[in-house]
Amino acid sequence: MRLAIILACGVALSACGQRADLVPPPGQSLPPAPYGADVQPDSEQLLELDPQAAPERSVELRRESEEREDDPFDLPPEG
């Protein structure tokens, strides 16, 4: 019985995928253009993230065995 419920949930969730581009409902239009914009962006442009919303990783990982610098906040436990 539990397996049947899990399979039914899996089938229901697999049917939730987007199959077409986003378009406004019939009779409605896209939101107004942002303040100062010359052209009305389409749905793809509205879904793009600006660089501040999704910054690239800028932390370089340690590639070689290096001694760590002294950490003043690395204190022994009290007790």
N, C-alpha and C positions, 0 to 999 in steps of 0.2 A: 504494500500500500504506500509506504514512504517513497519507494522508488518511482511509483506512478506519479506521485505529487511532484517530485523533483523533475521528472521528465516533462510533465505538463508545464511547469514553470519555465523550464528551459526552452520549450517550444514557443511559449507565449513571449518570452523575452527576445527570442531570435527574430520574431516578427516585428520588432520595434525599430528596425534599422531604417535610415533615411534612404529612399530609392530615387528621389528626384531633387532638382535644385529648389531652393526656397523661393517662393513667390508670394506676394501679398494676396490675401483673400479677395475674391471677386468683389468689385465695387469699392475697394480700398486701395490706397497708394502707399508707397514707402514713407517712412518718417521724413519730416522736412530736412533739407540740407543743413549741415552744421553751420554755425555762425561764421561768416566770412568765406564760405566755400562758394566757388563759382559754378560747380556742376553738382547734380544730384548723384550720389554714389549708388551703385547697384547692390544687390544683396551680397555678392561675393566681397566687394570692397568693405561693406559694413561688418562682415565677419572677420576680416583680417585684424590681427593684433598689432598694435604699434610696438616699437622696440622696447619701450619702457614696461609694457605689460608682460612681455616675454623676453627678458634679456638673455643674451648668450652667456654661457658659463665662462667666467674669466679667471677662475681659480686654477692655477697650474698645480697638478698633483706632484707629490714627491716621487721622483723616478729612481733615485738612488738611496741607499741607506745613509741617512744623515743624523747627526746628533741633534736632538731638539733643544731649542733655546730654553733657558730657565723661565718657568711660568710662575709668576708671583701669586697666582690664585690656586695653584696646586698644593693645597694644605693637607696635612694628615688628618684623619678623622679624629674627632674629639671623643674622649671617653676613657 
